[in-house]
Amino acid sequence: MRHPEKVLNSLAEHSKILTYRFERLYRILFNQEMYYVAYQRIYSKEGNMTPGVDGKTIDDMSISRIEQLIELLKSEQYQPISSKRIYIPKKNGSKRPLGIPSFNDKLVQEVIRMILEAIYEGSFEHCSHGFRPNRGCHTALSQIKDTFTGSKWFVEGDIKGFFDNINHDILINIMGEKISDDRFLRLIRKFLNAGYMEDWVFHRTYSGTPQGGIISPILANIYLDKFDKYMKEYIQSFDKGKNRKTDTAYTKYALRKIRAERKLKTVTDVEQRKFYLNRINESCKARVNHPSLDEMDSSYRRLKYVRYADDFLIGIIGSKEDCVKAKEEIKLFLLERLKLELSDQKTLITNAKENAKFLGYEIGIYKTNQTKRIGRGTPHRYYRSKVFLEVSLDTMKKKLFEYDAIRLSYNNGKEIWRSKARPCMKNNDDLEILNQYNAEIRGFYNYFSLANNSYKIDSFYNIMEYSMYKTYACKYESSTRKIIREYSKNGELGLTI
């Protein structure tokens, strides 16, 4: 048996050849060591002790069980078991369906995922960040911050019910462009059609990927890679002009400064030198109030695009008509080529004077004339037209409500945030309460660490801190003041373990 690392590296090397078609992939599923690697990757994940429809968990896994799986795969008698459907709460109060596959299916899916990742990861576009190794929300936001400079409009895109509406035939045809192994593709189709059990009633799936399935994210990226490549071509046809025209007012003051500097070199009279020095200073101050390039130049257009899973953001330098046209053409492509529909409620065209929302952040463009001296001390409007990321008060408030750590009061119409105890935690020991609060604060800080207004997160910290004190007070039927006094160690909260 070949070592799994060599197998996957070989697939990755061949994936660099655009015309290469992969054959005999199904035989990789007969390699026992692939399942050992797959087991190592998934054994520690939450949910493995939750039984699927077959009632088995990770505890029942053994080498003989893997051998039985391989024998079933060799004879093509392996049939994925339908997932057990449960519902988990969403932030908006509704519930998201989630499927719990059997552990056998999880193991086989992980092996398939490793194979597909080796084949496709090298060909995915740079603008795609969801469910990919070494990528995530922060890499998507960093790309926006680096490349969306000067955007005049944002198009916030959302695909309606994406994971439930992936067309199986289109997905298999897309994979068939690179994979020439019918047995391997048939196995993937079996997983797509496996269905789910809800209240002991079987439901067949005719579209979408298995909710909660290990292969769902990679299949979604393979499907939407067609959209990424379409956007790459669309950008090439959309972009127009090499450079913007220079702004007339800026040019006028720049020329006035240059002329004054030339005159200054030739005159010796003190009063005349004062006159030209004043003119240079006045020209510099006036020039700072005008952009160096014409921001309304109709001969110059640019479009930038970033996607995370089924959400995407487009930044456009151009007119609103350009945005409307781009949105309609994208909508048409998704409908005709991928049988997907843009959500009209969530796909918004936003002027850069207002903030767009993406991955929990608010994204906007600086419009300040504030200068920063760089180089030899020359003032430059360093921040103008640059992208900023913000965490909004609404985002913090929603998270605090999610943790049940806040209550609102109103004074003369003004909203006041007040911390509250969390009685659900009063039966935990002191260290568990402290660790819970620290983990929640750390998670919020880490995710919003890219925000340019991260200092505002102090409000979140203060509410959480006093919520913790009140939770301890609730636990010990004491007051907040007594708890702070009792637990203070050199001015900081401390527990003796």
C-alpha positions in Angstrom: 0.0 0.0 0.0 1.3 3.4 -0.9 1.7 5.9 1.9 -1.3 8.4 2.0 1.0 11.4 1.8 2.6 10.2 -1.4 -0.8 9.4 -2.9 -2.1 12.9 -2.1 1.1 14.7 -3.2 0.9 12.8 -6.5 -2.7 14.0 -7.1 -1.7 17.6 -6.2 1.2 17.5 -8.7 -1.0 16.3 -11.5 -3.7 18.9 -10.7 -1.2 21.6 -11.8 -1.6 20.3 -15.4 -4.8 22.0 -16.6 -5.7 19.3 -19.2 -5.0 16.3 -16.9 -7.9 14.0 -16.2 -7.8 11.8 -13.1 -8.5 8.1 -13.5 -8.6 5.2 -11.1 -9.4 7.4 -8.1 -11.8 4.8 -6.7 -8.9 2.4 -6.1 -7.4 4.8 -3.6 -10.4 4.0 -1.4 -9.0 0.4 -1.1 -5.9 1.8 0.7 -6.3 0.9 4.4 -3.8 3.6 5.5 -6.0 6.3 4.1 -8.6 5.4 6.6 -6.1 5.6 9.5 -5.2 9.2 8.5 -8.9 10.0 8.1 -9.6 8.6 11.5 -6.8 10.7 13.1 -8.2 13.9 11.5 -11.8 13.5 12.7 -11.7 11.3 15.9 -11.5 14.3 18.3 -14.3 16.3 16.7 -17.5 17.0 18.6 -20.4 14.8 17.6 -18.5 11.6 17.1 -20.2 10.2 20.2 -23.6 11.1 18.8 -25.0 7.9 17.2 -26.3 8.2 13.6 -29.4 6.3 12.2 -27.4 3.0 12.6 -27.0 3.6 16.4 -23.1 3.3 16.1 -20.5 5.8 17.4 -16.7 6.2 17.1 -16.4 3.7 20.0 -17.2 0.9 17.7 -14.5 1.7 15.2 -11.9 -1.0 14.6 -9.5 -2.3 11.9 -11.9 -5.1 11.1 -14.7 -2.5 10.6 -12.4 -0.6 8.1 -11.7 -3.9 6.3 -15.4 -4.6 6.0 -15.9 -1.1 4.5 -13.2 -1.6 1.9 -14.7 -5.0 0.9 -18.1 -3.3 0.4 -16.4 -0.5 -1.6 -14.6 -3.1 -3.8 -17.8 -4.8 -4.8 -19.7 -1.4 -5.0 -22.2 -2.7 -2.5 -21.4 0.2 -0.1 -24.5 2.3 0.5 -24.4 5.5 2.6 -26.9 5.5 5.4 -29.3 8.4 5.5 -28.4 11.2 8.1 -30.3 11.8 11.3 -31.9 15.2 11.0 -31.8 17.6 14.0 -32.3 21.4 14.2 -29.9 23.9 15.8 -30.8 27.5 16.6 -29.7 30.4 14.4 -28.9 33.9 15.5 -32.1 35.3 14.0 -34.2 33.0 16.1 -35.0 30.4 13.4 -33.5 26.9 13.3 -31.0 25.4 10.9 -31.3 21.8 9.8 -28.3 19.6 10.5 -27.7 16.0 9.5 -25.7 13.5 11.6 -24.2 10.9 9.4 -23.1 7.4 10.6 -19.5 7.2 11.6 -18.7 4.8 8.7 -20.0 7.4 6.3 -17.9 10.1 8.1 -14.8 8.0 7.6 -15.4 7.4 3.9 -16.4 11.0 3.4 -13.1 12.2 5.0 -11.1 10.0 2.6 -13.1 11.4 -0.4 -12.5 14.9 1.0 -8.7 14.4 1.1 -8.7 13.2 -2.5 -10.9 16.0 -3.8 -8.8 18.6 -1.9 -5.6 17.3 -3.4 -7.2 17.5 -6.9 -9.0 20.9 -6.7 -7.3 23.1 -4.1 -4.5 24.2 -6.5 -7.1 25.3 -9.1 -9.4 27.3 -6.8 -9.3 31.1 -7.3 -7.5 33.4 -4.9 -10.8 35.2 -4.2 -12.4 32.1 -2.6 -11.8 31.8 1.2 -14.5 29.6 2.7 -13.7 26.0 3.9 -10.2 26.0 2.5 -6.9 25.2 4.3 -5.1 28.2 5.8 -8.0 30.5 4.8 -11.0 31.9 6.6 -12.9 35.0 7.4 -9.8 37.0 8.3 -8.1 36.2 5.0 -11.2 37.3 3.1 -11.4 40.5 5.1 -7.7 41.2 4.7 -8.0 40.9 1.0 -10.9 43.3 1.0 -8.9 45.8 3.0 -5.9 45.5 0.6 -7.7 45.5 -2.7 -11.0 47.4 -2.4 -9.3 50.8 -2.1 -11.2 53.7 -3.7 -14.5 51.7 -4.2 -17.5 53.9 -4.8 -20.1 51.2 -4.5 -20.5 47.8 -2.8 -22.7 44.9 -3.9 -23.4 42.6 -1.0 -24.2 39.2 -2.5 -26.1 36.2 -0.9 -27.2 33.1 -2.7 -30.6 31.9 -1.6 -30.6 28.5 0.1 -27.3 27.6 -1.5 -26.5 24.4 0.2 -30.1 23.1 -0.3 -30.2 24.0 -4.0 -27.0 22.6 -5.4 -28.0 20.7 -8.6 -26.6 17.2 -8.5 -26.3 16.7 -12.2 -24.5 20.0 -12.7 -22.1 19.2 -9.8 -21.3 15.7 -11.2 -20.8 17.2 -14.7 -18.4 19.9 -13.3 -16.4 17.1 -11.5 -16.5 15.1 -14.7 -14.4 17.7 -16.4 -11.4 16.7 -14.3 -12.3 13.2 -13.1 -12.7 10.2 -15.5 -13.7 7.6 -13.0 -17.3 6.6 -13.1 -17.2 4.5 -9.9 -15.8 7.4 -7.9 -18.4 9.8 -9.2 -21.2 7.2 -8.6 -20.1 7.0 -5.0 -20.3 10.8 -4.6 -23.8 10.7 -6.1 -24.8 8.0 -3.6 -23.9 10.4 -0.8 -25.8 13.2 -2.4 -28.9 11.0 -2.7 -28.6 9.3 0.7 -31.4 11.4 2.2 -32.2 12.0 5.8 -34.4 10.6 8.6 -36.6 12.9 10.6 -39.0 11.5 13.2 -38.2 8.1 11.8 -39.5 9.1 8.4 -37.2 8.8 5.4 -36.8 11.9 3.1 -35.0 11.5 -0.2 -32.7 14.4 -1.3 -33.0 15.5 -4.9 -30.8 18.6 -4.6 -28.3 20.1 -2.2 -25.3 18.6 -0.3 -25.6 16.5 2.9 -26.1 19.0 5.8 -23.4 18.2 8.3 -21.6 16.0 5.8 -17.8 16.2 5.7 -17.7 16.4 1.9 -20.3 19.2 1.7 -17.9 22.2 2.0 -15.4 20.9 -0.7 -18.3 20.0 -3.0 -19.8 23.5 -2.5 -16.4 25.1 -3.4 -16.1 22.9 -6.5 -19.6 24.1 -7.6 -19.0 27.8 -6.9 -15.5 27.7 -8.5 -17.4 28.1 -11.8 -18.8 31.3 -10.4 -15.4 32.5 -9.3 -13.9 31.8 -12.7 -16.9 33.6 -14.4 -16.2 36.7 -12.1 -12.5 36.6 -13.1 -13.5 36.8 -16.8 -16.2 39.4 -16.0 -13.6 41.7 -14.2 -11.4 41.6 -17.3 -14.3 42.8 -19.5 -15.6 45.3 -16.9 -12.3 47.1 -16.1 -11.7 50.1 -18.2 -8.8 52.7 -18.5 -5.3 52.5 -17.2 -5.3 55.6 -15.0 -7.7 58.2 -13.9 -7.5 61.8 -15.2 -5.9 64.3 -13.0 -8.1 66.6 -11.0 -8.2 70.2 -12.5 -8.2 72.0 -9.1 -5.4 69.9 -7.8 -3.4 70.5 -10.9 -3.9 74.2 -10.7 -2.5 74.5 -7.2 0.3 72.1 -8.0 1.4 74.2 -10.9 1.1 77.4 -8.8 3.4 75.8 -6.2 6.0 74.7 -8.9 6.0 78.3 -10.4 6.5 79.9 -7.0 9.4 77.5 -6.2 11.1 78.4 -9.5 10.7 82.2 -8.8 12.0 81.7 -5.3 15.3 80.4 -6.7 15.8 83.6 -8.8 14.8 86.4 -6.5 17.0 87.8 -3.7 14.7 90.6 -2.3 13.5 89.6 1.2 9.9 90.8 0.6 9.6 89.0 -2.7 11.0 85.8 -1.1 8.3 86.1 1.7 5.6 86.5 -1.0 6.6 83.4 -2.9 7.1 81.3 0.3 3.5 82.3 1.4 2.3 81.3 -2.0 3.9 77.9 -1.8 2.4 77.3 1.7 -1.1 78.5 0.5 -0.8 76.2 -2.6 0.1 73.2 -0.4 -2.8 73.8 2.0 -5.3 74.3 -0.9 -4.0 71.3 -2.8 -4.6 69.0 0.2 -8.4 69.8 0.0 -8.6 68.3 -3.5 -8.0 64.7 -4.7 -5.0 64.4 -7.1 -7.1 62.3 -9.5 -10.6 62.9 -10.9 -12.8 60.6 -8.8 -15.7 61.0 -11.3 -13.7 60.1 -14.4 -16.2 58.0 -16.5 -13.4 56.5 -18.6 -12.0 54.6 -15.6 -13.7 51.5 -14.0 -12.7 48.8 -11.7 -14.3 45.8 -10.0 -13.1 43.7 -7.1 -14.6 40.5 -5.8 -14.2 38.3 -2.7 -16.3 35.2 -1.7 -16.7 33.3 1.5 -18.9 30.2 1.1 -22.2 31.5 -0.4 -21.7 35.1 0.6 -19.7 37.5 -1.6 -18.8 41.2 -1.7 -18.1 43.2 -4.8 -16.4 46.7 -4.8 -16.9 48.9 -7.8 -15.3 52.1 -9.0 -17.9 53.3 -11.4 -21.5 54.4 -11.5 -24.6 53.0 -9.9 -25.8 51.9 -13.4 -22.6 49.7 -13.6 -23.6 48.1 -10.3 -27.1 47.4 -11.4 -25.9 45.9 -14.6 -23.3 43.8 -12.9 -25.8 42.5 -10.4 -28.3 41.5 -13.2 -25.6 39.7 -15.2 -24.4 37.8 -12.1 -28.0 36.9 -11.3 -28.5 35.6 -14.9 -25.3 33.5 -14.8 -26.1 31.9 -11.5 -29.6 31.0 -12.7 -28.8 29.7 -16.1 -25.5 28.0 -15.5 -25.7 26.8 -11.9 -29.5 26.8 -11.2 -29.0 29.1 -8.2 -31.0 32.2 -7.2 -29.7 35.5 -5.7 -31.5 36.5 -2.6 -33.2 39.9 -3.4 -33.5 40.8 0.2 -29.8 40.2 1.0 -28.2 41.2 -2.3 -27.8 45.0 -1.8 -26.2 47.8 -3.7 -24.6 50.1 -1.1 -23.0 53.5 -1.7 -19.5 53.7 -0.1 -20.7 56.7 1.9 -22.5 54.1 4.0 -21.1 50.9 5.4 -21.6 47.5 3.8 -21.9 44.4 5.9 -19.8 41.3 5.4 -18.9 38.4 7.7 -20.1 40.3 10.8 -18.0 43.4 10.0 -19.1 46.8 8.7 -16.9 47.8 5.7 -16.5 51.4 4.5 -14.2 53.8 2.7 -12.3 56.7 4.4 -13.3 60.1 3.0 -11.0 62.2 5.1 -8.4 64.8 4.0 -6.3 64.2 7.0 -2.6 64.1 6.1 0.3 62.0 7.2 3.9 63.1 6.6 5.9 60.4 4.8 9.3 60.3 3.0 10.9 63.7 3.5 8.1 65.1 5.5 5.8 65.7 2.6 2.1 65.6 3.7 0.0 62.9 2.0 -3.6 62.1 2.4 -2.6 58.6 3.5 -6.1 57.4 4.6 -8.3 58.8 1.8 -10.1 56.1 -0.2 -8.7 53.3 2.0 -10.9 50.6 3.3 -11.8 50.4 7.0 -13.3 47.6 9.0 -15.6 48.3 12.0 -17.4 46.3 14.7 -20.7 48.0 15.3 -22.5 48.5 18.6 -25.4 46.4 17.2 -23.1 43.5 16.7 -21.8 43.7 20.3 -25.4 44.0 21.6 -26.6 40.9 19.6 -23.7 38.9 21.0 -24.3 40.0 24.6 -28.0 39.1 24.2 -26.9 35.7 22.8 -24.9 35.2 26.0 -27.8 36.5 28.1 -25.4 38.9 29.8 -27.2 42.2 29.1 -30.4 44.0 29.8 -31.5 47.4 28.4 -33.0 50.3 30.2 -34.0 53.7 28.8 -33.5 57.2 30.3 -35.0 60.1 28.4 -35.1 58.0 25.3 -31.4 57.1 25.6 -30.5 53.4 25.6 -28.4 52.2 28.5 -26.7 48.9 28.7 -26.6 47.1 32.0 -25.0 43.7 32.8 -27.0 40.9 34.3 -26.4 37.6 36.0 -26.6 34.3 34.1 -28.5 32.0 36.5 -28.0 29.1 34.1 -24.3 29.0 35.2 -24.9 29.2 39.0 -24.4 25.5 39.5 -21.0 25.5 37.8 -17.9 25.8 40.0 -16.0 29.0 40.2 -13.3 28.0 37.7 -15.8 26.8 35.1 -17.6 30.2 35.3 -14.4 32.1 34.9 -13.2 30.0 32.0 -16.5 30.3 30.3 -16.5 34.1 30.4 -12.8 34.2 29.4 -13.4 32.0 26.4 -16.4 34.1 25.2 -14.5 37.3 25.6 -11.4 35.9 23.9 -13.4 34.5 21.0 -15.1 37.9 20.4 -11.8 39.8 20.6 -10.0 37.4 18.3 -12.6 37.5 15.6 -12.9 41.3 15.6 -9.2 41.9 16.0 -9.0 43.3 12.4 -11.5 46.2 13.3 -10.1 49.7 13.0 -12.4 50.7 15.9 -11.4 47.8 18.1 -11.2 50.1 21.1 -15.0 50.0 21.2 -14.9 46.4 22.2 -14.1 47.6 25.7 -17.9 48.1 26.1 -18.3 44.3 25.5 -15.6 43.5 28.0 -17.0 45.7 30.7 -20.5 44.2 30.4 -19.2 40.7 30.4 -16.9 41.4 33.4 -19.7 42.7 35.6 -22.1 40.0 34.3 -19.6 37.5 35.7 -19.5 39.3 39.1 -23.3 39.2 39.2 -23.3 35.5 38.3 -21.0 34.8 41.2 -23.2 36.9 43.4 -26.2 34.9 42.2 -24.4 31.7 43.0 -23.5 32.7 46.5 -26.5 34.8 47.2 -24.3 37.8 47.8 -23.8 41.3 46.4 -21.6 42.3 43.5 -19.6 44.6 45.7 -18.8 41.8 48.2 -17.8 39.5 45.4 -15.4 42.0 43.9 -13.9 42.6 47.3 -13.6 38.9 48.1 -12.1 37.9 44.7 -9.7 40.8 44.2 -6.0 39.9 44.2 -3.8 43.0 43.9 -6.5 44.9 42.1 -7.3 42.0 39.7 -9.9 39.2 39.9 -8.3 36.0 41.0 -9.3 32.5 42.1 -7.4 30.3 44.5 -7.3 26.7 43.1 
